[in-house]
Amino acid sequence: MRTPLLSPFRKTRPPSEPRIVRAGPSDNLRGTMLMVLSMAAFTCNDAVMKAVTQTLPLYESVALRGMAVLALMVAAALVQGDGLRLTVPRGDVAALVIRTAADIVSTLLYLLALRQMALADLSAIMQALPLAVTLAAALFFRERLGWRRLSAIGVGFLGVLLILRPGTGAFDTWSAVALLSMLLIVVRDIATRYFSRKVGSGTIAFHAALAVMLSGFVLGVGEDWRIPDLPEALLLLLSAGFLTVGYLTAVATMRVGEISFVAPFRYTSLVWAILLGLALFGEWPDGWTWVGSALVVGAGLYAILRERQLRGRG
């Protein structure tokens, strides 16, 4: 009988599994800082896109923002002297295709939900992401999960259920769309880990930005496009700046440190979402969302403390 991936008795690695690189404390610290920056950038981008798509067609906004993002990425590559490769080694093609497809669909679904939902409510649903990524990392990369962290993940998922409240009026079509987007982001993040060191983070991010931009042009055929006015153009440029930072740091985050250690810091996005939603749109989460979010964030913090405790014993 095949030894399960979570078994402590598993000693061999099948050829299909990626090479495991044990991360040190400095790698986890760097990964944490990148994750916090990534969450801040993505949440600010969400707030700006929610504002601009109230007046500008959605797919036009995605396409125009994508053009600006690509320009910023090329400029960043020239400044750093790294360059961008449009091709990847043959062994990385499958990971690139899977990651890019998941990124396109998750981005479009997320933006559709963002137009209809409060920023904080959508962010609260997305708090299930670190829990799902942690479980996926245990399955695919054999990162150890003891019963305490598994219990914390269970509590976190209970919090997500309180946020979603299936079977009630709070769980509508857009909640389901947001949940599907979250699951596809898990696929994207796990696929990122399968890239070899020959593929730079900038190259992965460039392909993602290019694919999302092209999807905007394709899906925008049925929209009534118009030239953005000055405020809309400035918002698109601002969004592109935030998204560029988010793209680059998100890719780098999943390649530095242990996923199970770094992933819980995604919860910082909820703080940004609540503050921006209140300041820009006058949105305030309801009581169930607060309770559910507290359980999810509490579970994540416990997982972090447990990880530090285990490292201290080692």
Buried (B, 14 or more C-beta within 10 A) or exposed (E): EEEEEBEEEEEEEEEEEBEEEEBEEEBBBBBBBBBBBBBBBBBBBBBBBBBBBEEBBBBBBBBBBBBBBBEBBBEBBEEEEEEBBEEBEEEBEEBBEBBBBBBBBBBBBBBBBBEBBBBBBBBBBBBBBBBBBBBBBBBBBBBEBEEBBBBBBEBBBEBBEBBBBEEEEBBEEBBBBBBBBBBBBBBBBBBBBBBEEEBBBBBBBBBBBBBBBBBBBEBBEEBEEEEBEEEBBEBBBBBBBBBBBBBBBBBBBBBBBBBBBBBBBBBBBBBBBBBBBBEEBEBEBEEBBBBBBEBBBBBBEBBBEBBEEEEEEE
